[in-house]
């Protein structure tokens, strides 16, 4: 990024917090200062099309009067702007109804630092992004049968959460995200690939371009096969699209109240019960080298390693502070409660050692899926999801990919997928899901995946 665009330093953010607290007349006040600088480069039809940089700092001010509270957000960082936002939040808070689940402000907390900020990523220029885009464009321009469209998005982010009680939670990170779609000129084939890392130097742009182009060429002239239940090999992106939605079920309150797949008949929840195959371990951990996610939750409570499913057994559910207190349970932070960088629900599904190639070799008949899109909830009680395959769907016969097939609509659940898992590949960081956030997933081979109908979309 150019020198004129830089995230605020911790001292600059603390100055904003100090001014805001000084202006406050409320019983308590929570402040979140978020500073972000992003750069983006877009290309389509084998041509660079747009490039830009965006810099913004927002201040969210939540004033509390007993159980009443309200939030006002501003990006006017002048003294007058901050004072006006504080006053407005206090006026609205006094008018708000009592919140029966209001919790007292957190006192000083201790955090494990997460090193997710890379100077080389923060210092990227539009020229750097353009050179990366040319790794795909030079390939597709040389081959008149394919066309590329892609998006490169990089950023620097800093966040400070604070209150009158001495809480001060600070984190900064960088992001580098690349997604690429390659289409064939005859309109019948489409391939997709992507990569994401806090460290720009870790992204292999040439490899992404090669994967997307190969997928496009291989997916030409797809044929229709009957919908039904198939053995599937889901590439990591498809696994992430689906399995990340497990976070919607990992909620202690909905389970305790009988509204989730982890509710137990007759009351209570399924913590301690077998819910997936032995190979499945699903967890959140800000310090994991592949995740490097926000080390505190939306309230500023420290986050550590939380194992949701271990060797197929449900080990833990996520609590809010209110529900943990009501149920008499220890509170360990809520990574699914919002407030994270770039999205919610940071999750990692621990991987295995089986390559996609070996999964294919061991499959007599099945379907290989590159990724899903347009996912929607059908039944939250079992996390039943519907969605579509996209950008490369292939039939496997006798241990080989035999042909490209038309896309499917599916109705299935990440819980069914994890229960039916037969093999897992190495876990990789994903380039993005419909929810967003820090996600690490392996390829998964599973049986009896439910494809319900065909789609003519490429």
N, C-alpha and C positions, 0 to 999 in steps of 0.2 A: 504494500500500500504506500501511497505517497506520504511524505512527512506531515502534510497538513491534516491527514486523517490518522488518528491514533486513539485507542481506547483510553479512558481516563485512568490515571494512576490511583493506587489505593488512597494516597493522601488527598488527592483531589475529590475522590468519592467521599472520604471521611469528612471533608470540609462541607460538602452538601448535607451529609447526615447531621453534623453539628448545628448548622444553620436551621435545619428543619426541626430538630429537637428543641432548640432555643425558642422557636416561634410557637411551639405546641402548648396548649392549655388543657389538653385532654388528660384523662387518668393515665393512659399509656398510649404509646405510638409505635408502630412498626414501619420501618422504611426499607424499601428495596431500590437500590440504584443499579441500573443495568446499562452498561456502555458497550456498544457494538460497532464494529467497522467491517463491512463485507465488500468483496469485489466479485464481479461476475462477468463471464464471457459466454455468449450464446452463439451457436452456429447451426445452420440448416441449409438444405439443398447444396451441400458441399461448399458453402461460403460462410465466412464470419459475418454475423449480422448485428450483434450488439455487444457493448462492453460498458460497464459502469461501476461506480463505487458509492456506497451509502454509509454514512456515519450518523449515529443517533445515540442519545442518552436519555433514558426515561427514569423518572422518580415516582415510585408508587408509595403513597402515604396513607396508612390505615390508622385512623384515630379511634380510640376506645373510650367510652364513658360507661363504666360497669359492663353489662352484657350487650350494650349497643355498640356497633362499630360500622364504619364505612370506609371505602377506599377511593381516593382520587389519584389519577396519574397525570403527570405533566412532563413535557420536555423543555419547559421554560426554566432554565437554570439560574436566572437572575434572582437577586434577593427578593424583589417584588413578586416574581413568578412563584418562588417557593413559598413565600408567606401567603399568597393568595390560595395556593393549593392546600396548605395546612388549614387555613380558615374554612375553605369549602368542605374539606373532609370532616371538620368538626360540626359544621352546620348539618350536614347530611347524617352524620352519626347520631346526633341528638334526635333526629326525626325517625331513625330506623327502629323497627321492632326489636324487642329483646331477643338475643340469640341463645336458645336453651343449651347449646353445645359450645358456648364460648369458653375458651381456656385462657388462663393467665399467661402473661408474657414470659418467655423463657429468660432465664438469667444467663450469665456468662457460660459458654460451652467450650470444649476443647475439640479441635478438628485434626484429622489426619490429612496433611497436605497431599494434593494430587498434582503431579507435574504433567500438565496437559497443554502447556504453552510453548510454542516453538518459534523462535525469532525468525527463522527462514520462512516460515509460513506467513507470519505477520508482515514480513517485508516484501511480499510478492507484488509485482507490478502487472499492469494490463499486458505488457509485452511477454512476461513469463507465462501468463495464461494463454496468450495467443500461440506461443511456441508449443505448448502442450496440446492445444487443439489441432495443430498442424500434423501431429502424429497420426490422427485419424483422417484428416482432410487430404493429406498427401497420398494416403492409401486409396481412398475412395475416388479421388480425382484421376488416379492412374487406371482405375478399373471402371469403365463406363457402365457396368451392369449394377453398381450399387451406389447408394447415396447416404450421406451421414448427417445426423442432427444430434447435437449434444449440448450439455450445459456444464460449465465449470464454476463452482461457487466456493470462495475461500473467505475466511473471516477471522477476526480477533474479538474475543468477548471477555468482559469482566463484570463481576457481580458482587455487590456488598449488601448484606442484610443486617440491619441493626435495630435496636430499640432503646428506650430509656433505661432499661435494666442492665445495660452493659453488654448485651449480645452484639457480637461483631463477627459475621461469617463472610469470608471473602474467598473468591475463586476466580481464576482466569484460565482461558483455554483458547486454542486456535482450532480451526476446522478447514479441511480441504476435501471437497466432494466433487466427483466426476461421474456423470451418467451419459451414456451414448446409445443411440438407436441407429441401426443401419438397415435400410430397406433396399430391396431389389427393384430394378427399374421396371420389371414387369408387374410389380404390385402384389406379388404372391408371397414374397418372403420377407421376414422381419427378424432381426436379431438385436439383443440388448446385452449390455455389460456395464458394470459400474465399479467404483472403488471409493473408499473413504478412509481418511486418516487425519489425525491432528498434525502429523508431520508430512508436508508436501513431498519431501524427498522419498517417502515410502511408497508413493503411488507409481505404478508401472503403466504409464499412459499407452505405450505401444502394445502391451499385453491386453489392455482393455479393448483397444481398437481391433486387434486380431480376433479376440473372442466374439465381439459383436458382428464383425464381418463374416466370420465362419458360420455363425448361427444363421445369419441372413441367407447365405448361399445354400446352406443345408435345408432351410425351411421352405424353399421354393415348392410350389405346386403341391400343397398338402392335400391328403385324401381324407375322406370321412370314415371314421370307424364308429362302431356302436358305443353309445354311452354305457356305463355300468361300473362295477367295482373292479378296480385294477390294482396290481402291484405298481407302486409309483417310486420313481427316484426324483426327489425334489432337490434342485440345486439350492445352495444356501440362501439365495434371495427369496425363493419361494417359501422356504422354511421360515425365514424371518417374517415375511408378510403374514403368515398364518400363526406361528407360535407366539409372536409378540402379543397377540390378542389374548393370550392366557392371562395377562396382567389384569384384565377386566374381571376374571374369576378369582384372583388371588386377594380377595378382600374379606377380612374377617367378619365384618358386619353383615354383608349380604349372605355369607355362609351361615352365620349364627341365626339370622332371621329367615333362613330357608329359601333364599332367593338366588342361589348360585350352584354350580356343579359340585362344589365342595361342601354343600349342606348335607347333614346326615339325617336320614329318616328318623323321626321321633325327637329331633332337636340336636343341637351341637353341630360340630363340623368334623371334617374327615382328616384332620391333622393326625398323622401316624398311620393312615391307611395307604394301601397300595393303589396308585392312580395311573401309573405308566409302566413301560417296560423297564427292566433292570438297568438298561444302558442310559436312561434319561436322568440327567442332573441339570437343574435349571436354577440359576442364581443371579443375584445382583451384587456388585462389588466395585465401588468407585476406584479402588486402587489396582484392579485387574489391568494388566498391561494392554489388553485389547479394548477395554471399556473406557477407562480414565474418565469417568462420569462425575457429575456434581457431587461433592462430598457432604452435602447437607440437604435437607428437604425444604419444602415450601415455608415451614415455620422456622427454619434455621437450626433444626435438630441434627446432630451429627449422624451420618450414615456410614455403616460398615458393611462387611460381607453378610448377606442374608440369603440363605439357601432355601428355596421354595420347594423344590422337589429333589430328593437325593436317592439315587439308585432306584427310582420309580416310586418312592414313598413321599407323600406330602409331609413336609417338615415344618412349614411355617406359613402364616397368612399375614397380610399387611394390615396394620391398625392405624387409625387416627389416634391422636392423643386422647380425645374424648372417649372413643370406644374402648381403648385399652384401660382407661381409668374405670369406666362403667363395668367392664367385665373382669376387673381385677387382674389384668395381664400386664407384663412388662412392656414398655414402649421402646422400640428400637429404631424409630424413624420410619418415614413412609416415602420410599422412592417413587411411588406411583401417584403422589398427590399433587403433581404440577410443580412449576417453578424451576424446572431443569433447562439447560441450554438446548435449544433446537428441538424440543419435544419432551415426551414423557416416557416412562416405562423402560429404563435401561435394563437389559436382560442379556444373559449369556447362556446358551445351551452348550454344555461341555461336549467337545467333539470326540470322535473315535479315530481310527486309523485306516478305514476302508476308503479307497479313492472312488470317484464316480466311475472311472473306467472299470474297476473291479466289480462295482455294484452292477454295472451293465452286463459284464461277462457272466455274472451269477444269476441273471434274470432270464427265464424262459420266455415270458411274455409280460410286457409292462409298458408304462408310459413315463418318459422323461420330461420334466417340466422345468422351464427356465425361471419363470416368475409368475406371480398372480397380480391381479389388479381389480379395482372396484369391489373390494371386500365389504360386506355388510352383515350385521348380526341378524340371525334368524330366530334363535332361541337362546337367551342368556343362561337358562337353567342347565344347559349342556354345552354352552359355547358353540352352538351350531352356527357356522358361517357359510355364506354363499359368496361366490366370486368367479372370476374367469381366468383361464390361462392366457399367456401372452408372450409374444416375441421368441418363439421357438418351442414347439411341443412335438415330441417324436415318439414313434412306436418302437419298442424293443422286441425283437424276436430272436430266440435261440442265442442269446448273449451278444447281440449286435443291434445297433440302430438300423432299422430296415427302411424307414421312410418318415417324412414329415406328415403330421396329421393336423386336421383342423382343430381349432381351439375348442375347449370344453367350458361349460359352466359346471361348478361343483357345489355340493352341499356336504360339508364335513366339519369336523371340530379339531382344533389343535390337540385336544385331549385324546381323541380317537387316534390321531396320527402318532402321538407319543406312546400310546398303548400298543399300537401295531408296528412300532419301529423294529426293523430287523438289522439295520447296519447304519453307522454314522461315519461321516468323513471328518477331516480336520475342521475346526471352527475358524471362521474368518469374519472380519468386521464388514458390515454391510453398508452399501452406498445410500441407504434410505428405505424407509417403509412408509405406508400410508399414515402411520401415527408419527413417525420421526423418532429421534433420540438415538442413544448409543446402543447398538444391537450387534451381537456376535452370535453367529449360527453356523452349524455344519450342514453339509448335504445329508439327507435322510432317505433311506430306503424303507418303505412300509407297505404292508399288504392291505387290501380291501379299501382303497380310497374311492370315494363315491363321486363319479362324474355323472351328472344327471341329464345333460343335454348338450347339443353342439352349438357352436357359434361360428358365423361366417366371417367375423372380424379377423384381420391378419394380426 
